[in-house]
Amino acid sequence: MRHKPKIYLWYEENNFVEEIYIPIEEDVFREEEVVVDSNNEIELFIRSLVKQGVAGNLQDGSFESKLRGVLRGSEIRKETKLKICKVLEKLRNEN
């Protein structure tokens, strides 16, 4: 194993830093088993914004119009913009 995770413990009184290696077992985690559902992450993020009332609300359209304005003026990938629009459509249909 090439990577050895560690943390640093700082002792303020003498300004000393101690390296502490974190014991790990090999082959416990395999990247090929990780599946990231970016649609779900985007949906959860937008839902949390709506729930918090950030930038308006869904009912009067202010949230959606502000979000679309941000999307127009940004360098977000087209694929991500489409995912966000699908989530907005889904949320609109739920209400």
VOTI-78547 format. One record per residue (C-alpha): x, y, z. Coordinates in steps of 0.5 Angstrom, whole numbers, padded with zeros to 4 digits, always signed. Layout:
REM VOTI-78547
XYZ...
This chain:
REM VOTI-78547
+0000+0000+0000+0003+0007-0002-0001+0011+0002-0001+0012+0009-0007+0016+0012-0005+0020+0018-0007+0026+0022-0003+0031+0026-0003+0033+0033-0001+0040+0035+0002+0041+0042+0001+0049+0043+0005+0049+0050+0011+0048+0046+0009+0048+0039+0011+0041+0037+0007+0037+0032+0006+0030+0032+0005+0025+0026+0000+0020+0028-0001+0014+0023-0008+0012+0022-0008+0004+0022-0012+0001+0016-0013-0005+0013-0012-0007+0006-0017-0008+0001-0023-0006+0005-0025-0001+0000-0026-0002-0007-0027+0004-0012-0031+0000-0017-0036-0002-0012-0038+0006-0011-0044+0008-0015-0045+0016-0015-0052+0018-0017-0051+0025-0018-0058+0026-0020-0060+0024-0013-0055+0029-0010-0057+0035-0014-0064+0033-0012-0063+0033-0005-0059+0039-0005-0064+0043-0009-0070+0040-0004-0065+0043+0002-0065+0050-0001-0073+0050-0003-0074+0047+0005-0070+0053+0007-0073+0058+0003-0067+0060+0000-0068+0065-0006-0075+0065-0006-0080+0059-0006-0083+0054-0011-0090+0056-0011-0089+0063-0014-0084+0061-0018-0078+0066-0015-0074+0060-0013-0074+0057-0020-0073+0064-0024-0067+0066-0020-0064+0059-0021-0065+0059-0028-0062+0066-0028-0056+0063-0025-0055+0057-0029-0055+0062-0035-0050+0066-0033-0045+0061-0031-0040+0056-0033-0044+0049-0031-0044+0044-0036-0050+0043-0040-0051+0036-0037-0051+0038-0030-0056+0044-0032-0061+0039-0036-0061+0035-0029-0062+0041-0025-0068+0043-0030-0071+0036-0029-0071+0036-0022-0074+0043-0022-0080+0040-0026-0080+0034-0022-0081+0039-0016-0086+0043-0019-0090+0037-0021-0090+0035-0013-0093+0041-0011
